[in-house]
């Protein structure tokens, strides 16, 4: 299968994984430095949650492409991608409600880690798309036309 978005998604996943790992270390370290053990947990959970969601986004697009045999106009493709986003939204709010008021978690460290992860993943997606060098126009040259019969 030669899906047009797969190289972009692969690049986004590689860079996103490296960013998530770096954010995990930095957010948990800064959280521990400024808020102690609750800050460490806030940074770890915020970065981990964002890393999981980053992978789910790219994974849902790849799954949608495979299920629809590279037909991005298929309703099944949109159903898979939007369904994954809806699941992520519901899971995010459930996690937020569960973590609200927990004494072992610093909410500011969690919040700042999630915001940093969202901004970082957006920047990574934009960079992966800009550097992809994917052709978006298929030009038929005179030598490539099939012979008339």
ABEGO torsion letter per residue (X at the ends): XBBAAAAAAAAAAAAAAAAAAAAAAAAAAAAAAAAEAAAAAAAAAAAAAAAAAAAAAAAAAAAAAAAAGGBAABAAAAAAAAAAAAAAAAAAAAAAAAABGBAABBAAAAAAAAAAAAAAAAAAAAAAAAAAGBBABBBBBAAABBBBX
